[in-house]
Amino acid sequence: MAFATIIMENKRTKEIRQVPVGFSWTHLFFGFLVPLFRGDWKYAIIFIGISFFTISLYTFVTAFFYNKLYAQELIGKGYKIKNYNGANKLLINAKLGVY
């Protein structure tokens, strides 16, 4: 779990996603299963490949930035931040590159 979550909505499809921000504890403990459950096929395949070579030690590094990658992928697919849920708006926008 991350310290904060934001709500993102795809304006075209009206699909809503809850996106954690910060360190990914779930990715640390469950590795490539997290992108699989979130439907993030690109990173699921990448992390499955990396896990064979690093014996799943990659999770110690990628847990620091996977949530950011996931949020940026959603932004690339047309999602916009709908609600910050009390998170620092300026900090979130700066980290995700949204202005």
N, C-alpha and C positions, 0 to 999 in steps of 0.2 A: 504494500500500500504506500501511496505517496502522501505527502503532507497536505496537498490540496488537489481538488479535482475541478475541472472546468467542463462546461456543457458546450458541445459543438453541434451545429445543425447544418445539414446540406440544404441550401435554399431551393435547389431544383427538386430533390426527391423528398424533402421534409424529414429525412432520417436524422435521428438525434443520437449522439454518442457521448458517453461520459468518459472524459480523458483525464487520467491522473497526471500530475505534474511533479517532477522531482525524482528522487531515487526510487527505483522499482524493486521493492522487496519481493513481489511475486515473481519477477523475472529472475531474481537472484536464486530463489528456491526451486522454480519450476522450468527455467530455461526457455527452450524453444516452444514449449507448450503455450506460453502466454500469447505470442503472436498468432498461434493457431486458433486459440479460443476467441481472440479479437477479430479474426478474419483478415489479419495482416499477412497475406500469403507470401509477399516478397521477402519480408524479414524472417518469416518462419523457415523458408527454404534456405536462406543465407545462414541462419543460426543452426539449422540441422547440419549443414555442410561443415560449418566451423566446429561444431561439437564433436564430430568424428576425429578431427585433427588435434583438438585441445583437450579431449576427454572432459568436456563440459566446464573446463576452467575459465572459458571465455565469459561466463555469466558474471564473474567478479568484476570484470571491466565494463561489460555492456549494461549492467544494471544501473550504472550512473547516467546513461544517456538514452536508453531505449524509449522511455516515455516521451522524450523530446522528438525522437525520430518518428514515433507513431503520430504525434500531434502534427508534425510537419507533413507527413504523408496525407493526413486528412485534409489539411489546408490545401495541398496540391490537388486533391480530388474535389475541391469546391466547398469544403466545410468552412463555416465562419463561427467565431466564438459567440455564443448566445448569452452565457452567464458565467461569471467568474467565481461564484459561490464563496464570496468573501476573500478570495485570494488577491494579492497585490496586482492590480491590473497593469501597472507600468512594468513591473518586473516580469510578468508572464509575457506581455507583448514583446519586451526586449529579448527574452530568451528564445521565443519562437520566431522572431523576426517579423512580427506583425505590427504595422504602424497605422 
